[in-house]
């Protein structure tokens, strides 16, 4: 996914189009209770 995003950003960046990716994963944060 990172590679696809990087290549897309390079290719479409020339035309002023931004490419982003969101990768889900666990985040270690304190509980808010």
mmCIF file of the N, C-alpha and C atoms, coordinates in Angstrom:
data_MODEL
# 
_entry.id   MODEL 
# 
loop_
_atom_site.group_PDB 
_atom_site.id 
_atom_site.type_symbol 
_atom_site.label_atom_id 
_atom_site.label_alt_id 
_atom_site.label_comp_id 
_atom_site.label_asym_id 
_atom_site.label_entity_id 
_atom_site.label_seq_id 
_atom_site.pdbx_PDB_ins_code 
_atom_site.Cartn_x 
_atom_site.Cartn_y 
_atom_site.Cartn_z 
_atom_site.occupancy 
_atom_site.B_iso_or_equiv 
_atom_site.pdbx_formal_charge 
_atom_site.auth_seq_id 
_atom_site.auth_comp_id 
_atom_site.auth_asym_id 
_atom_site.auth_atom_id 
_atom_site.pdbx_PDB_model_num 
ATOM 1  N N  . UNK A 1 1  ? 0.821   -1.186 0.000   1.00 0.00 ? 1  UNK A N  1 
ATOM 2  C CA . UNK A 1 1  ? 0.000   0.000  0.000   1.00 0.00 ? 1  UNK A CA 1 
ATOM 3  C C  . UNK A 1 1  ? 0.869   1.257  0.000   1.00 0.00 ? 1  UNK A C  1 
ATOM 4  N N  . UNK A 1 2  ? 1.950   1.216  0.755   1.00 0.00 ? 2  UNK A N  1 
ATOM 5  C CA . UNK A 1 2  ? 2.827   2.386  0.798   1.00 0.00 ? 2  UNK A CA 1 
ATOM 6  C C  . UNK A 1 2  ? 3.442   2.664  -0.566  1.00 0.00 ? 2  UNK A C  1 
ATOM 7  N N  . UNK A 1 3  ? 3.834   1.602  -1.253  1.00 0.00 ? 3  UNK A N  1 
ATOM 8  C CA . UNK A 1 3  ? 4.436   1.762  -2.571  1.00 0.00 ? 3  UNK A CA 1 
ATOM 9  C C  . UNK A 1 3  ? 3.450   2.326  -3.584  1.00 0.00 ? 3  UNK A C  1 
ATOM 10 N N  . UNK A 1 4  ? 2.221   1.829  -3.551  1.00 0.00 ? 4  UNK A N  1 
ATOM 11 C CA . UNK A 1 4  ? 1.186   2.312  -4.462  1.00 0.00 ? 4  UNK A CA 1 
ATOM 12 C C  . UNK A 1 4  ? 0.898   3.788  -4.210  1.00 0.00 ? 4  UNK A C  1 
ATOM 13 N N  . UNK A 1 5  ? 0.850   4.170  -2.949  1.00 0.00 ? 5  UNK A N  1 
ATOM 14 C CA . UNK A 1 5  ? 0.614   5.567  -2.597  1.00 0.00 ? 5  UNK A CA 1 
ATOM 15 C C  . UNK A 1 5  ? 1.769   6.446  -3.067  1.00 0.00 ? 5  UNK A C  1 
ATOM 16 N N  . UNK A 1 6  ? 2.980   5.978  -2.864  1.00 0.00 ? 6  UNK A N  1 
ATOM 17 C CA . UNK A 1 6  ? 4.163   6.751  -3.273  1.00 0.00 ? 6  UNK A CA 1 
ATOM 18 C C  . UNK A 1 6  ? 4.187   6.958  -4.791  1.00 0.00 ? 6  UNK A C  1 
ATOM 19 N N  . UNK A 1 7  ? 3.945   5.891  -5.541  1.00 0.00 ? 7  UNK A N  1 
ATOM 20 C CA . UNK A 1 7  ? 3.949   5.996  -7.002  1.00 0.00 ? 7  UNK A CA 1 
ATOM 21 C C  . UNK A 1 7  ? 2.814   6.903  -7.469  1.00 0.00 ? 7  UNK A C  1 
ATOM 22 N N  . UNK A 1 8  ? 1.652   6.758  -6.861  1.00 0.00 ? 8  UNK A N  1 
ATOM 23 C CA . UNK A 1 8  ? 0.523   7.621  -7.224  1.00 0.00 ? 8  UNK A CA 1 
ATOM 24 C C  . UNK A 1 8  ? 0.810   9.080  -6.938  1.00 0.00 ? 8  UNK A C  1 
ATOM 25 N N  . UNK A 1 9  ? 1.457   9.358  -5.812  1.00 0.00 ? 9  UNK A N  1 
ATOM 26 C CA . UNK A 1 9  ? 1.796   10.736 -5.463  1.00 0.00 ? 9  UNK A CA 1 
ATOM 27 C C  . UNK A 1 9  ? 2.780   11.326 -6.467  1.00 0.00 ? 9  UNK A C  1 
ATOM 28 N N  . UNK A 1 10 ? 3.734   10.527 -6.904  1.00 0.00 ? 10 UNK A N  1 
ATOM 29 C CA . UNK A 1 10 ? 4.714   11.011 -7.884  1.00 0.00 ? 10 UNK A CA 1 
ATOM 30 C C  . UNK A 1 10 ? 4.036   11.267 -9.230  1.00 0.00 ? 10 UNK A C  1 
ATOM 31 N N  . UNK A 1 11 ? 3.229   10.309 -9.675  1.00 0.00 ? 11 UNK A N  1 
ATOM 32 C CA . UNK A 1 11 ? 2.583   10.432 -10.981 1.00 0.00 ? 11 UNK A CA 1 
ATOM 33 C C  . UNK A 1 11 ? 1.566   11.573 -11.019 1.00 0.00 ? 11 UNK A C  1 
ATOM 34 N N  . UNK A 1 12 ? 0.665   11.604 -10.038 1.00 0.00 ? 12 UNK A N  1 
ATOM 35 C CA . UNK A 1 12 ? -0.407  12.593 -10.055 1.00 0.00 ? 12 UNK A CA 1 
ATOM 36 C C  . UNK A 1 12 ? 0.016   13.934 -9.474  1.00 0.00 ? 12 UNK A C  1 
ATOM 37 N N  . UNK A 1 13 ? 1.094   13.963 -8.708  1.00 0.00 ? 13 UNK A N  1 
ATOM 38 C CA . UNK A 1 13 ? 1.589   15.213 -8.141  1.00 0.00 ? 13 UNK A CA 1 
ATOM 39 C C  . UNK A 1 13 ? 1.984   16.215 -9.210  1.00 0.00 ? 13 UNK A C  1 
ATOM 40 N N  . UNK A 1 14 ? 2.416   15.737 -10.336 1.00 0.00 ? 14 UNK A N  1 
ATOM 41 C CA . UNK A 1 14 ? 2.781   16.619 -11.456 1.00 0.00 ? 14 UNK A CA 1 
ATOM 42 C C  . UNK A 1 14 ? 1.575   17.399 -11.967 1.00 0.00 ? 14 UNK A C  1 
ATOM 43 N N  . UNK A 1 15 ? 0.392   16.840 -11.750 1.00 0.00 ? 15 UNK A N  1 
ATOM 44 C CA . UNK A 1 15 ? -0.845  17.481 -12.220 1.00 0.00 ? 15 UNK A CA 1 
ATOM 45 C C  . UNK A 1 15 ? -1.548  18.244 -11.104 1.00 0.00 ? 15 UNK A C  1 
ATOM 46 N N  . UNK A 1 16 ? -0.920  18.325 -9.944  1.00 0.00 ? 16 UNK A N  1 
ATOM 47 C CA . UNK A 1 16 ? -1.516  19.048 -8.822  1.00 0.00 ? 16 UNK A CA 1 
ATOM 48 C C  . UNK A 1 16 ? -2.509  18.229 -8.022  1.00 0.00 ? 16 UNK A C  1 
ATOM 49 N N  . UNK A 1 17 ? -2.489  16.896 -8.191  1.00 0.00 ? 17 UNK A N  1 
ATOM 50 C CA . UNK A 1 17 ? -3.403  16.014 -7.467  1.00 0.00 ? 17 UNK A CA 1 
ATOM 51 C C  . UNK A 1 17 ? -2.645  15.361 -6.324  1.00 0.00 ? 17 UNK A C  1 
ATOM 52 N N  . UNK A 1 18 ? -3.198  15.439 -5.131  1.00 0.00 ? 18 UNK A N  1 
ATOM 53 C CA . UNK A 1 18 ? -2.561  14.835 -3.959  1.00 0.00 ? 18 UNK A CA 1 
ATOM 54 C C  . UNK A 1 18 ? -3.070  13.415 -3.748  1.00 0.00 ? 18 UNK A C  1 
ATOM 55 N N  . UNK A 1 19 ? -2.200  12.551 -3.262  1.00 0.00 ? 19 UNK A N  1 
ATOM 56 C CA . UNK A 1 19 ? -2.554  11.159 -2.977  1.00 0.00 ? 19 UNK A CA 1 
ATOM 57 C C  . UNK A 1 19 ? -2.213  10.874 -1.521  1.00 0.00 ? 19 UNK A C  1 
ATOM 58 N N  . UNK A 1 20 ? -3.182  10.367 -0.762  1.00 0.00 ? 20 UNK A N  1 
ATOM 59 C CA . UNK A 1 20 ? -2.989  10.042 0.647   1.00 0.00 ? 20 UNK A CA 1 
ATOM 60 C C  . UNK A 1 20 ? -3.443  8.613  0.912   1.00 0.00 ? 20 UNK A C  1 
ATOM 61 N N  . UNK A 1 21 ? -2.971  8.060  2.008   1.00 0.00 ? 21 UNK A N  1 
ATOM 62 C CA . UNK A 1 21 ? -3.398  6.725  2.426   1.00 0.00 ? 21 UNK A CA 1 
ATOM 63 C C  . UNK A 1 21 ? -3.575  6.710  3.933   1.00 0.00 ? 21 UNK A C  1 
ATOM 64 N N  . UNK A 1 22 ? -4.549  5.968  4.387   1.00 0.00 ? 22 UNK A N  1 
ATOM 65 C CA . UNK A 1 22 ? -4.790  5.775  5.814   1.00 0.00 ? 22 UNK A CA 1 
ATOM 66 C C  . UNK A 1 22 ? -4.634  4.290  6.097   1.00 0.00 ? 22 UNK A C  1 
ATOM 67 N N  . UNK A 1 23 ? -3.723  3.955  6.984   1.00 0.00 ? 23 UNK A N  1 
ATOM 68 C CA . UNK A 1 23 ? -3.489  2.558  7.336   1.00 0.00 ? 23 UNK A CA 1 
ATOM 69 C C  . UNK A 1 23 ? -4.018  2.298  8.742   1.00 0.00 ? 23 UNK A C  1 
ATOM 70 N N  . UNK A 1 24 ? -5.014  1.438  8.876   1.00 0.00 ? 24 UNK A N  1 
ATOM 71 C CA . UNK A 1 24 ? -5.546  1.151  10.206  1.00 0.00 ? 24 UNK A CA 1 
ATOM 72 C C  . UNK A 1 24 ? -4.559  0.338  11.039  1.00 0.00 ? 24 UNK A C  1 
ATOM 73 N N  . UNK A 1 25 ? -4.611  0.541  12.319  1.00 0.00 ? 25 UNK A N  1 
ATOM 74 C CA . UNK A 1 25 ? -3.738  -0.210 13.209  1.00 0.00 ? 25 UNK A CA 1 
ATOM 75 C C  . UNK A 1 25 ? -4.026  0.151  14.656  1.00 0.00 ? 25 UNK A C  1 
ATOM 76 N N  . UNK A 1 26 ? -3.457  -0.588 15.549  1.00 0.00 ? 26 UNK A N  1 
ATOM 77 C CA . UNK A 1 26 ? -3.654  -0.340 16.975  1.00 0.00 ? 26 UNK A CA 1 
ATOM 78 C C  . UNK A 1 26 ? -2.821  0.861  17.412  1.00 0.00 ? 26 UNK A C  1 
ATOM 79 N N  . UNK A 1 27 ? -3.395  1.651  18.320  1.00 0.00 ? 27 UNK A N  1 
ATOM 80 C CA . UNK A 1 27 ? -2.700  2.805  18.885  1.00 0.00 ? 27 UNK A CA 1 
ATOM 81 C C  . UNK A 1 27 ? -2.705  2.643  20.393  1.00 0.00 ? 27 UNK A C  1 
ATOM 82 N N  . UNK A 1 28 ? -1.547  2.723  20.997  1.00 0.00 ? 28 UNK A N  1 
ATOM 83 C CA . UNK A 1 28 ? -1.421  2.563  22.446  1.00 0.00 ? 28 UNK A CA 1 
ATOM 84 C C  . UNK A 1 28 ? -1.666  3.907  23.129  1.00 0.00 ? 28 UNK A C  1 
ATOM 85 N N  . UNK A 1 29 ? -2.889  4.107  23.627  1.00 0.00 ? 29 UNK A N  1 
ATOM 86 C CA . UNK A 1 29 ? -3.249  5.337  24.327  1.00 0.00 ? 29 UNK A CA 1 
ATOM 87 C C  . UNK A 1 29 ? -3.890  4.983  25.659  1.00 0.00 ? 29 UNK A C  1 
ATOM 88 N N  . UNK A 1 30 ? -3.824  5.883  26.644  1.00 0.00 ? 30 UNK A N  1 
ATOM 89 C CA . UNK A 1 30 ? -4.482  5.619  27.923  1.00 0.00 ? 30 UNK A CA 1 
ATOM 90 C C  . UNK A 1 30 ? -6.008  5.663  27.760  1.00 0.00 ? 30 UNK A C  1 
ATOM 91 N N  . UNK A 1 31 ? -6.700  4.877  28.563  1.00 0.00 ? 31 UNK A N  1 
ATOM 92 C CA . UNK A 1 31 ? -8.162  4.859  28.519  1.00 0.00 ? 31 UNK A CA 1 
ATOM 93 C C  . UNK A 1 31 ? -8.719  6.179  29.029  1.00 0.00 ? 31 UNK A C  1 
ATOM 94 N N  . UNK A 1 32 ? -9.778  6.633  28.390  1.00 0.00 ? 32 UNK A N  1 
ATOM 95 C CA . UNK A 1 32 ? -10.446 7.862  28.815  1.00 0.00 ? 32 UNK A CA 1 
ATOM 96 C C  . UNK A 1 32 ? -11.768 7.452  29.446  1.00 0.00 ? 32 UNK A C  1 
ATOM 97 N N  . UNK A 1 33 ? -11.752 7.201  30.756  1.00 0.00 ? 33 UNK A N  1 
ATOM 98 C CA . UNK A 1 33 ? -12.966 6.785  31.469  1.00 0.00 ? 33 UNK A CA 1 
ATOM 99 C C  . UNK A 1 33 ? -13.179 7.621  32.694  1.00 0.00 ? 33 UNK A C  1 
# 
